[in-house]
Amino acid sequence: MRLSLDRRLTVGAALFAVVAAAAPATAAHAAPATPSAARTAAPVSAVAPDLDGITQVLQNTLAAGAPGAVARFTGPDGVRTRAEGVQDRTTGAAMDPRSRFRIGSVTKTFSTVVLLQLVSEGKLALDAPVNQYLTGLLPDDRITVRHLLTHRSGLSDYTNAMFDKTVPGFEAVRNRVFSYQELVDLSLKEPRTTEPGVSYKYSNTNFVVVGMLIEKLTKHGVATEYKRRIIKPLGLTNTSYVHPDTAIKGRHAHGYLHPDEAGAPLVDSTEQTVSWAQSAGAMISNEKDLSTFMSALLGGRLLKSDMLDAMITMTPTDATNTRFYGLGLRRYDLSCGTSVYGHTGTVQGFYTYIFTTRDGSRSLAAMANTSNRGQANTALGGTLEPAFCGKKTPAATGLRSASKARTATATTAPAEVDLPERHAR
């Protein structure tokens, strides 16, 4: 099977990550790494963001192939935004920090919040079999709700085959409307990746099933539940779930998809149903709303304490012990010792990062309007270090050089290289 340049670049790292992820192999859900006191809600000492460093990262992202890139840092001293390049290649309109865009798999965190609220309401249990609520849906009664939220179900990611050829795959589904069941059926045609609970293996299928659970238990579409439980209470005026409509309303950035063929023209992928992702990746937002959402979540405004504790109980996703996944939430451990919580998003035409400190006091939202361009994604992830760790002193730089083998992955942009670059993640 022919692989694009981006996927070839990530295969070696993917193999390394899979070996690491396979380690905890016996429990019904892998033994979690319980957060230490330092990683709980204790206030994080304020470090001034390195705004010049953020600007340089955005310029690096453009040099790697993105038409535009933008970052928004929120902290005790207020909001700082930086933008480079264009949000519309046709008109030449400059990238605007206020613009809406497709957030890809950051949708998974929204879906997780809704489901965990339902757990608190007694509608379902994290360690109950999925088939207890969706009778006969899955081929294995051992797959639990927790397995879905932690990507440990073993359900194959149907998007790997769907987007094996990036642009033809996208055009085939751009205007298509899928049912949840059709997407699950695509997954079940493929071999499972692991036994339930054995290891982390990212799969959009997990959060398609989460959407099915939400709709079955509430008797409402996910759009209604996102709005009622998150969007309206937090005043997220630029956040929406419009599936199966194709347009992004109001001020928005255009998304540009890189073809697999080197030198081929970019494809404007802005308008699409995103029906291939739905509750796994079809939401629209902007940087202000994303920061409000993630800070509110980590600040305890959306979930009861036991559910938030469960959400931030993490297990490693690779061998570096700097990247972790909990329940629909990532954690990255940065070079300065700060841990940040949030999610990444990839959907055709957009890369997104939204992360906040554990106390919710500082957050960084960053977006580049391209995809299927791994170098741009990795570059964009580099915004986290200057945002949360500030300027690097010469002494610190020398120390990092002396211990390069130990810290390289912590000081490099934490892109999720164990996953294909072209679909929601």
N, C-alpha and C positions, 0 to 999 in steps of 0.2 A: 504494500500500500504506500503510495507516494506521500511524503510528508512535506509541509511547507518549511521555509527557512526557520521561522519562529519555533515550530515544533521540534525541528532537528536540534536547534540550539538548546532546547530544554530537556532533551531525552536523557542526557547523562545525569543531570541533576535530578531528574525524575526518578531514575533507578536508585540513586543514593537515598532520596527521600523515602521511597517505598520500603527499602530495607529498614530504615529507622522507624517508620510508622508501624511496621509489622511486629515490633518487639512485644507489646503487651497482648498476649494471645489467648488468655484463658478465661477471663471473667465475662459475665454476661454483658457488661460494658466495662471498658478498660479502666484499671485503677487510675483515678484522676490525680493530678498534681494539685494538692490542696493549696490555695493561696496562703502565703505567709502573712504575718501581721503587716509587713512592709508593703504588701500588694493589696491590702484591703483599703478601707475608706479613709485612712489617715491622710491629712492634707499633704499635698505635694509642694515642696519648696519651689517658689516661683523662679524660673530661669527666663531671662529675656530672650525672645526668639531672635535668631540671626536672620534678619529680613534680607540682607544682601545675599546670604547663603541660599535662602528660598528663591530669590530672583534668579540666581545662577542655576539652580536646579531646573527651574521652568525653562530657562534658555537652553539647558542641556536636553530637555524633553523635546523642544522644537528641533534641535539639531539631530535628534534621533528619529524624526519623522512626523511629529505631531504638528498640525496647522496652528494650534493654540494650546495654551495651558494656563491654569489659574489656581491660586491657593488662597485660603482665608484662615487666618489664625485668630482664635478668640481666647483671651486670657484676662487676668485681673486688671490689666491696664487698658482693656478695650479690644477693639477689632482692628486687625491689619490685613489688607488684601494686596495681592500682587498678581498681575496678569501680563501675559506675553502672547504675541501672535494674534491670529484672527479666529472668530467664531463662525464666519461665513466666507468661504473662499470665493464665492461668486461676487458678493458685494464688497468684500474687503473689510467688513465691519470688525472692529477690534474685539478681542475677547473681553467679556463683561462679567465681573464677579457676581452680578445679580441674576445671571441667566439660568434658566432651567436646562436640565439635561437628563438623559437616561442613566440611572444609577446602577443598573445591572444587579449583581448579587448583594449589594447592600439591602436589597429587598428581603433577603433571607433574615436579616435581623428584625425587620418589621414583622415578618411572619412568625418568627420565634416569640416575640413579645406577645402577640395575640394568643398564640398557643399556650404560653406559660400563664397568661391571665386566665385562660380556660382551665388550666390545671388548678390554679388557686380557687376557682369557682366550683371545683369538684366534678367538672365535666369529663375529665380523663386523668389518667395517671402516667407519669413519665416512664415507668418500667412495665407498663402493660403492653401486651402484644398489639400491634397496629390492627391486626385482623379482628381484634375484639370490637373495634369501632367501625372498621370497613371490611365487613365479612367477605372472606375469600379473595381479597384484592391481591395479597402477596403470597408467594409460594412457600413461605416459611413462617410458621407461627412464632418462631424465636425472635423475629425482628420487632423491636420495641419502639415506642415513640422516642425515647432517648437516643436510640441508634440513628434515627432519622436526623435529629438535631445536631448530632456530633459527627455525621458522615461516617458511621460505622455499621451501616446496614448491609453492605455488600451489594447493593443494587447498582447495576451498571449505569453509567451516564450516557444516555441516548444521544447527547449532543456530539459526542466524539465522532460517531458515524455521520450524523446529520451535517456537520460542518467540516468533514474531512477535506473537501475542496471549498475553500473559504467563500469566495464570491458566488459561485454557482449554488452552493448550499444555502447561502443567505437569500439569494433571489428566489429560490424554490419555496421559501417559507415566509418571505417578507410580508405578504398579504394573506397568508393562510391563517385560519382559525382552527386550533386544535381543541379537543376536549382533554380534560385531565386524563381520562382513561386511555385515550390514544397515546399520550406521552408515556404513561406507565407501560402500556403494551410494547412500545418501542424498546423500552429498557429490558423488559422480560424476554425479549427475543435474543438478548445477549447473555453470555455467561456471567454469573455473579463474580464479583471481584474478590470477595473474602467471605468467610463465615461471619454471621452476625456477631458484632462486638469485638472482633479480633483486632482490626486495625483501621486507622483513618484512611479513607479513600474518597476524595471529594466527588460528589455526584449531584447534579441538578435534580435527579429523580427524587431524592429524599425530600426536597422542598416542594415538589409537585404534590407528593403525598401529604405533606403538611397542609397545603392548600385544600386538599380534599377533606382532611380532618376538620379544618376550620369551618368549611362550608357544611359538612355533615352535622357538626355539633351545634352550630349557631343557626342553621337553616337560612343563612344569608351569604351572599357573595363576599369574597375577600375584600373587595373595594369598600363595601359597607362597614366591615369590621375594622379595616385600617382607619377609615375616617372617624368612626365612632370612638374607638379606643385610643388612637394615637394622634391623628392629624388634627381633629377638632380640639381636643383638650390642650394640645401644645401650640395651637395657632399656627400650624404649618401651612401658610397660604400659598406656597409654591410647590406643594407636594400632592401628587395624585396617582391614581391607578386607573388608567383609561381603557385598558384592554376590553374589547378588541379594536378600539379606535387607533388610528395610526399617527395622528399629529401630536406635536408638543405645542400646546397653546401658549400664547404670550411670548415675552422675550425669551429666546432660547438659543443655545449653541447648536450648530449643525455638527453631526458626527460623520467621520470619514473613515472608511474601511480600507485597509491595505490589502490588495490582492496578493496571492501567493507568489505570483510571477514578479521577479525583480524589475523595477522600472515601469510597471503597469500603472495607469492612472488610478488615483483614489476614487472610491465609490461613495457618493453621498448616501449614507444609510440612516438618515435621521428619521424618516417616516417608515414605520413598520408596526405590525400588530404586537410584536414580541410575544405572540401566542405560544411560541416554542418554549418560553420560560415561565410566564404567568407568575405564580407565587414564589418562584425561584429567582425572578430577575426582571420584572416588567414595570417597576415603579419609576416615576419621574420626580425630580426634586431640584433644589439648588443648594449652594454651599451654606447659606445661612440656615436653612431648614435642617440640613443634615447635622450641622453643629448643634442646633437646638435639640434635635432628637437624641443624638448620642450622649450629650451632656446630661439631658434629663434622664435617660436610661441609667447611666452609671451613677447619677446622683440620687437614684432611688424613687423617682417620681412616677415610674410606669409599672413597676413590679413590686410585690411584697418581698421582704428581705430574704426569705428562704428561696424564692424563685431567682432572685438576682444572684444569690450565692451559688445556686446550681448553674446559672448561666456562665459565671466567670470561673468555675472550676474547670481547669484546662488540662489538656494532655498535649505533648509535643506532636508536631506534624512533620518534623525532620530531625536530622541528627545534630543540629547546631544548638538545640535547646534555647533558641531565641524566638521561635515561632510556635504558637500554640493555638488550639481550637477548643472552645467550650461548647455551649449550646447556641448555635447560630451567631457566634461571636469569636473574633480573633484576638490574640494578644501578641504584641511584638515587644521584645526586650531590647532597648536601645543601648548604645555604647556608653552612655553616661549613667546607666543604672535605672533610668526611668522606664516603666512599663506602660504601654498605651493599649487601649482596648477599642475595637471597632470592627470594620469590615472593609474589604476591597470589592470593587465591582468591575466587571468587564461585560459589555454588550456591544454589538456591532457599532463602531464609531466612537466609543467612549471608554476611558479608564477612570476609575474613581477610587480615592482613598478617603476614609473618614475615621479618625481616631481621636480618643480623648484620654486624659489621665483618669486614674481610678476614682478620684473624687469629683470628676466632671468639670473641674475648674479651668482646664485648658484643652482646647480642641483644635484640630487641623483638618480642614477639608481641602482636597486637591482633585482637579479634573484635567484630563487632556482629551481633546476631541479627535481621538483616533483609536484604532484597535488592530489586532493581528500584527502588531509591531512590538515585539517583546522588549526591544531596547528602549522604546519610549515608556513602556510600563515600568521597567526597572528604574529608569531615570526619574520618573514622577514619584516613585516611592521614596526617593532620596529627600523629599521635602520633610520627612518625619524627623530626621536628625537635626537640621538647623532649627526647626520649629520647637522641638521639645528639649533639645540639649544645648541650644544657643551656639555662640561662637566657640570654635575650638582654639585653645591656646597653643602656642608653639610647643610648650612642654607636653601637653596632652597629645599633640600630633606626634612628637617624638616617641612617647610611650607606646602609642598605638603601632608605630612602625616597628618598635622593638618586639612587640608581641603580635605581629601580623597574623601568624598562623592561628592564634587563639581567638582573635577578635574580628577576623575579616568579615564573617557573615553578620556580625552585629553592627558593623559600621558601614555596611553596604546597604543600598536600598532593598528592603525586604519584599521583593516581588515573589509571588508564589510560583516558583519555577517548576514545581511538580505537577502543574496543570497546563493544558493547552491554552494558548493566548487568545483564542478567538470566540469564546462563549462565556456566558455568565459564570462568575466565580467569586 
